[in-house]
Amino acid sequence: MSYVDGFVLAVPKQNMDAYRDLASRAGRLWMEYGAIAFVECVGDDVPFGELTSFPRAVQAKDDEIVVFSWIVYRSREDRDAITAKVMADPRLQSDPASMPFDGKRMIYGGFTPIVEL
């Protein structure tokens, strides 16, 4: 079985080009260091729910787009090693103030699949 990191975040519409650039650079690093897959998706059918929803979870504002992403690894051990390498890589280092989204509202976590088809 593999291991998956999942992410949900809100990106201001005017920052989507910058976010796409950041995600592309980051994805290339994750793949270079051994990730199996790196996927970034923008929401186009993510209704605002009455109690819970993707927009509510990340406190998305009217001018923001919900992004759902995941990275697949061979194992949890690979994930830990790959993520450490990516985070230490100077090609991904930037000023936190220049991030195209509010990282405080990002939801993320690691998951062990229970069904893989």
Secondary structure as GFF3:
##gff-version 3
##sequence-region A 1 117
A	DSSP	beta_strand	3	12	.	.	.	ID=ss1
A	DSSP	three_ten_helix	13	15	.	.	.	ID=ss2
A	DSSP	alpha_helix	16	32	.	.	.	ID=ss3
A	DSSP	beta_strand	37	42	.	.	.	ID=ss4
A	DSSP	alpha_helix	54	57	.	.	.	ID=ss5
A	DSSP	beta_strand	64	73	.	.	.	ID=ss6
A	DSSP	alpha_helix	76	88	.	.	.	ID=ss7
A	DSSP	three_ten_helix	90	92	.	.	.	ID=ss8
A	DSSP	three_ten_helix	96	98	.	.	.	ID=ss9
A	DSSP	three_ten_helix	103	105	.	.	.	ID=ss10
A	DSSP	beta_strand	107	111	.	.	.	ID=ss11
###
